Amino acid sequence: MLSHVTQLVRLLVVLLVASALAGRATAAEPDQKLLNAAQSFLENEGRAKAVLDFAHFGATYRGVETRFYQKVVDEKNREIAGYFALTVRYYWAGLLSDDEHTDVVFFFDNRGRFYALRSGDSTSKVFKPFELAKAVVGLTKEVIRAAVKDSSDKQMKELVETAITNVDAEALLRLKLILEQP
């Protein structure tokens, strides 16, 4: 009888230890150097102005600030080790107000490479982020095509054509940032 109780206690201890360890098993934190590099890349004034031009064409740039980072999850809501997203706020002035802002979320892989973006919160009451840039894309199709004509990356050329055909300002900004990242 004592043997069974001892075995049961051992089993409970093993289960408790395993449970405690499983609770700690989370995706690795993004490398701080990669976070810093991504933040510097996005907060570069020239690049920040270009992002704002895509998000709110014609707005006057007032500043940029990285608000926070978060981990990235897959379609099953599991953290992807080392992947992260930065939420960046762009401050700007428009026709109706001098005190506007728009957030854009930028996604990076575990090597710190930018791969996607999503528009976030905005105070704009007239145009949603990236809406007005669609008209500009229509006017600059050939310049955009010329920017990648010498590229040997067939997939990149296909993405450009798709973005131009669908007049997708967010996709074009994504391509621009991918090409600019060191």
C-alpha positions as YAML, in Angstrom:
chain: A
units: angstrom
residues:
- id: 1
  name: MET
  ca: [0.00, 0.00, 0.00]
- id: 2
  name: LEU
  ca: [2.80, 2.42, 0.93]
- id: 3
  name: SER
  ca: [4.50, 1.60, -2.36]
- id: 4
  name: HIS
  ca: [1.42, 2.69, -4.32]
- id: 5
  name: VAL
  ca: [1.18, 5.93, -2.35]
- id: 6
  name: THR
  ca: [4.88, 6.63, -2.96]
- id: 7
  name: GLN
  ca: [4.46, 6.02, -6.68]
- id: 8
  name: LEU
  ca: [1.38, 8.26, -6.77]
- id: 9
  name: VAL
  ca: [3.23, 11.06, -4.97]
- id: 10
  name: ARG
  ca: [6.18, 10.74, -7.37]
- id: 11
  name: LEU
  ca: [3.80, 10.89, -10.34]
- id: 12
  name: LEU
  ca: [2.12, 14.01, -8.95]
- id: 13
  name: VAL
  ca: [5.52, 15.68, -8.41]
- id: 14
  name: VAL
  ca: [6.57, 14.85, -11.98]
- id: 15
  name: LEU
  ca: [3.27, 16.23, -13.34]
- id: 16
  name: LEU
  ca: [3.59, 19.43, -11.28]
- id: 17
  name: VAL
  ca: [7.17, 20.01, -12.46]
- id: 18
  name: ALA
  ca: [6.23, 19.30, -16.08]
- id: 19
  name: SER
  ca: [3.24, 21.63, -15.77]
- id: 20
  name: ALA
  ca: [5.39, 24.42, -14.33]
- id: 21
  name: LEU
  ca: [7.97, 24.03, -17.08]
- id: 22
  name: ALA
  ca: [5.30, 23.98, -19.79]
- id: 23
  name: GLY
  ca: [3.91, 27.23, -18.43]
- id: 24
  name: ARG
  ca: [7.31, 28.85, -18.93]
- id: 25
  name: ALA
  ca: [7.82, 27.51, -22.45]
- id: 26
  name: THR
  ca: [7.02, 30.51, -24.60]
- id: 27
  name: ALA
  ca: [8.43, 31.78, -27.85]
- id: 28
  name: ALA
  ca: [11.83, 33.41, -27.61]
- id: 29
  name: GLU
  ca: [11.94, 37.15, -27.10]
- id: 30
  name: PRO
  ca: [13.01, 39.09, -30.17]
- id: 31
  name: ASP
  ca: [16.66, 40.07, -30.16]
- id: 32
  name: GLN
  ca: [16.98, 43.61, -28.75]
- id: 33
  name: LYS
  ca: [19.52, 44.50, -31.46]
- id: 34
  name: LEU
  ca: [16.98, 43.53, -34.13]
- id: 35
  name: LEU
  ca: [14.27, 45.58, -32.41]
- id: 36
  name: ASN
  ca: [16.57, 48.60, -32.22]
- id: 37
  name: ALA
  ca: [17.61, 48.25, -35.87]
- id: 38
  name: ALA
  ca: [13.99, 47.95, -37.00]
- id: 39
  name: GLN
  ca: [13.02, 50.99, -34.95]
- id: 40
  name: SER
  ca: [15.90, 53.05, -36.39]
- id: 41
  name: PHE
  ca: [14.96, 51.91, -39.91]
- id: 42
  name: LEU
  ca: [11.34, 53.03, -39.47]
- id: 43
  name: GLU
  ca: [12.09, 56.25, -37.60]
- id: 44
  name: ASN
  ca: [14.52, 57.50, -40.25]
- id: 45
  name: GLU
  ca: [13.00, 60.88, -41.11]
- id: 46
  name: GLY
  ca: [13.12, 60.47, -44.89]
- id: 47
  name: ARG
  ca: [11.59, 57.00, -44.68]
- id: 48
  name: ALA
  ca: [8.96, 58.16, -42.17]
- id: 49
  name: LYS
  ca: [7.94, 60.98, -44.51]
- id: 50
  name: ALA
  ca: [7.65, 58.48, -47.37]
- id: 51
  name: VAL
  ca: [5.46, 56.18, -45.27]
- id: 52
  name: LEU
  ca: [3.25, 59.14, -44.40]
- id: 53
  name: ASP
  ca: [3.03, 60.07, -48.09]
- id: 54
  name: PHE
  ca: [1.67, 56.60, -48.81]
- id: 55
  name: ALA
  ca: [-0.68, 56.66, -45.82]
- id: 56
  name: HIS
  ca: [-1.93, 60.25, -46.22]
- id: 57
  name: PHE
  ca: [-0.75, 61.76, -49.48]
- id: 58
  name: GLY
  ca: [-0.35, 65.52, -49.21]
- id: 59
  name: ALA
  ca: [-0.25, 65.60, -45.39]
- id: 60
  name: THR
  ca: [2.44, 67.62, -43.65]
- id: 61
  name: TYR
  ca: [4.83, 65.46, -41.64]
- id: 62
  name: ARG
  ca: [5.08, 66.45, -37.96]
- id: 63
  name: GLY
  ca: [7.02, 63.52, -36.47]
- id: 64
  name: VAL
  ca: [7.26, 59.80, -35.84]
- id: 65
  name: GLU
  ca: [7.33, 57.66, -32.71]
- id: 66
  name: THR
  ca: [7.56, 53.92, -32.17]
- id: 67
  name: ARG
  ca: [4.80, 53.23, -29.69]
- id: 68
  name: PHE
  ca: [5.42, 49.59, -28.73]
- id: 69
  name: TYR
  ca: [6.42, 46.15, -29.94]
- id: 70
  name: GLN
  ca: [4.49, 42.93, -29.76]
- id: 71
  name: LYS
  ca: [5.11, 39.30, -30.55]
- id: 72
  name: VAL
  ca: [3.67, 37.80, -33.73]
- id: 73
  name: VAL
  ca: [1.34, 34.81, -33.67]
- id: 74
  name: ASP
  ca: [0.39, 32.32, -36.37]
- id: 75
  name: GLU
  ca: [-3.12, 31.42, -37.55]
- id: 76
  name: LYS
  ca: [-3.53, 29.15, -34.50]
- id: 77
  name: ASN
  ca: [-2.59, 32.00, -32.14]
- id: 78
  name: ARG
  ca: [0.82, 30.47, -31.32]
- id: 79
  name: GLU
  ca: [3.75, 32.84, -30.89]
- id: 80
  name: ILE
  ca: [6.31, 32.65, -33.67]
- id: 81
  name: ALA
  ca: [9.76, 32.57, -32.08]
- id: 82
  name: GLY
  ca: [11.73, 35.75, -32.66]
- id: 83
  name: TYR
  ca: [9.12, 37.44, -34.89]
- id: 84
  name: PHE
  ca: [7.88, 40.85, -33.78]
- id: 85
  name: ALA
  ca: [5.73, 43.78, -34.83]
- id: 86
  name: LEU
  ca: [6.35, 47.47, -34.18]
- id: 87
  name: THR
  ca: [3.49, 49.93, -33.95]
- id: 88
  name: VAL
  ca: [4.68, 53.28, -35.25]
- id: 89
  name: ARG
  ca: [2.70, 56.52, -34.91]
- id: 90
  name: TYR
  ca: [3.02, 59.20, -37.59]
- id: 91
  name: TYR
  ca: [2.08, 62.73, -36.55]
- id: 92
  name: TRP
  ca: [0.84, 64.97, -39.32]
- id: 93
  name: ALA
  ca: [-1.20, 68.00, -40.30]
- id: 94
  name: GLY
  ca: [-3.91, 67.96, -42.92]
- id: 95
  name: LEU
  ca: [-6.35, 70.43, -44.44]
- id: 96
  name: LEU
  ca: [-8.75, 70.24, -41.50]
- id: 97
  name: SER
  ca: [-6.42, 69.90, -38.53]
- id: 98
  name: ASP
  ca: [-2.80, 70.37, -37.45]
- id: 99
  name: ASP
  ca: [-3.06, 67.62, -34.83]
- id: 100
  name: GLU
  ca: [-3.54, 64.28, -36.59]
- id: 101
  name: HIS
  ca: [-1.92, 60.89, -36.21]
- id: 102
  name: THR
  ca: [-1.96, 57.50, -37.89]
- id: 103
  name: ASP
  ca: [-0.57, 54.22, -36.57]
- id: 104
  name: VAL
  ca: [0.99, 51.62, -38.85]
- id: 105
  name: VAL
  ca: [2.01, 48.15, -37.64]
- id: 106
  name: PHE
  ca: [5.18, 46.75, -39.25]
- id: 107
  name: PHE
  ca: [6.01, 43.03, -39.07]
- id: 108
  name: PHE
  ca: [9.54, 41.59, -38.90]
- id: 109
  name: ASP
  ca: [10.83, 38.01, -39.00]
- id: 110
  name: ASN
  ca: [13.31, 36.42, -36.60]
- id: 111
  name: ARG
  ca: [16.24, 37.89, -38.59]
- id: 112
  name: GLY
  ca: [14.83, 41.42, -38.29]
- id: 113
  name: ARG
  ca: [13.67, 41.51, -41.93]
- id: 114
  name: PHE
  ca: [10.55, 43.54, -42.64]
- id: 115
  name: TYR
  ca: [7.86, 41.54, -44.44]
- id: 116
  name: ALA
  ca: [4.39, 43.07, -43.93]
- id: 117
  name: LEU
  ca: [2.41, 46.04, -42.65]
- id: 118
  name: ARG
  ca: [-1.10, 46.85, -41.53]
- id: 119
  name: SER
  ca: [-2.74, 50.22, -41.01]
- id: 120
  name: GLY
  ca: [-3.92, 50.90, -37.49]
- id: 121
  name: ASP
  ca: [-5.65, 53.67, -35.59]
- id: 122
  name: SER
  ca: [-6.01, 57.05, -37.30]
- id: 123
  name: THR
  ca: [-7.58, 60.36, -36.41]
- id: 124
  name: SER
  ca: [-8.29, 61.13, -40.07]
- id: 125
  name: LYS
  ca: [-11.97, 61.84, -40.64]
- id: 126
  name: VAL
  ca: [-11.76, 62.37, -44.40]
- id: 127
  name: PHE
  ca: [-9.61, 59.56, -45.86]
- id: 128
  name: LYS
  ca: [-8.68, 56.17, -44.50]
- id: 129
  name: PRO
  ca: [-4.92, 55.50, -44.48]
- id: 130
  name: PHE
  ca: [-3.54, 54.66, -47.95]
- id: 131
  name: GLU
  ca: [-6.77, 55.65, -49.74]
- id: 132
  name: LEU
  ca: [-5.56, 58.82, -51.44]
- id: 133
  name: ALA
  ca: [-2.27, 57.22, -52.48]
- id: 134
  name: LYS
  ca: [-4.20, 54.94, -54.84]
- id: 135
  name: ALA
  ca: [-4.77, 57.89, -57.18]
- id: 136
  name: VAL
  ca: [-1.08, 58.77, -57.10]
- id: 137
  name: VAL
  ca: [-0.10, 55.19, -57.90]
- id: 138
  name: GLY
  ca: [-2.19, 55.41, -61.04]
- id: 139
  name: LEU
  ca: [-0.17, 58.45, -62.09]
- id: 140
  name: THR
  ca: [3.26, 56.94, -61.36]
- id: 141
  name: LYS
  ca: [2.95, 53.38, -62.66]
- id: 142
  name: GLU
  ca: [5.83, 53.67, -65.12]
- id: 143
  name: VAL
  ca: [8.22, 55.16, -62.57]
- id: 144
  name: ILE
  ca: [7.42, 52.28, -60.22]
- id: 145
  name: ARG
  ca: [7.96, 49.69, -62.96]
- id: 146
  name: ALA
  ca: [11.30, 51.30, -63.85]
- id: 147
  name: ALA
  ca: [12.46, 50.98, -60.23]
- id: 148
  name: VAL
  ca: [12.47, 47.18, -60.47]
- id: 149
  name: LYS
  ca: [13.06, 46.62, -64.19]
- id: 150
  name: ASP
  ca: [16.71, 45.60, -63.65]
- id: 151
  name: SER
  ca: [15.90, 43.31, -60.75]
- id: 152
  name: SER
  ca: [16.59, 39.63, -61.33]
- id: 153
  name: ASP
  ca: [13.93, 38.77, -58.75]
- id: 154
  name: LYS
  ca: [10.99, 37.51, -60.81]
- id: 155
  name: GLN
  ca: [8.73, 37.37, -57.75]
- id: 156
  name: MET
  ca: [9.46, 41.02, -56.97]
- id: 157
  name: LYS
  ca: [8.49, 42.05, -60.51]
- id: 158
  name: GLU
  ca: [5.27, 40.04, -60.24]
- id: 159
  name: LEU
  ca: [4.44, 41.71, -56.92]
- id: 160
  name: VAL
  ca: [5.01, 45.14, -58.46]
- id: 161
  name: GLU
  ca: [2.74, 44.35, -61.41]
- id: 162
  name: THR
  ca: [0.04, 43.01, -59.10]
- id: 163
  name: ALA
  ca: [0.27, 46.08, -56.87]
- id: 164
  name: ILE
  ca: [0.10, 48.44, -59.85]
- id: 165
  name: THR
  ca: [-2.73, 46.56, -61.50]
- id: 166
  name: ASN
  ca: [-4.74, 46.50, -58.28]
- id: 167
  name: VAL
  ca: [-3.55, 49.99, -57.31]
- id: 168
  name: ASP
  ca: [-2.49, 48.71, -53.89]
- id: 169
  name: ALA
  ca: [-0.64, 51.49, -52.08]
- id: 170
  name: GLU
  ca: [0.07, 49.31, -49.03]
- id: 171
  name: ALA
  ca: [1.66, 46.63, -51.22]
- id: 172
  name: LEU
  ca: [3.80, 49.23, -52.98]
- id: 173
  name: LEU
  ca: [4.95, 50.65, -49.65]
- id: 174
  name: ARG
  ca: [5.76, 47.12, -48.52]
- id: 175
  name: LEU
  ca: [7.91, 46.58, -51.63]
- id: 176
  name: LYS
  ca: [9.63, 49.95, -51.16]
- id: 177
  name: LEU
  ca: [10.57, 49.12, -47.57]
- id: 178
  name: ILE
  ca: [11.75, 45.61, -48.46]
- id: 179
  name: LEU
  ca: [14.02, 47.07, -51.15]
- id: 180
  name: GLU
  ca: [15.37, 49.77, -48.82]
- id: 181
  name: GLN
  ca: [16.16, 47.58, -45.82]
- id: 182
  name: PRO
  ca: [19.89, 46.95, -45.48]
...
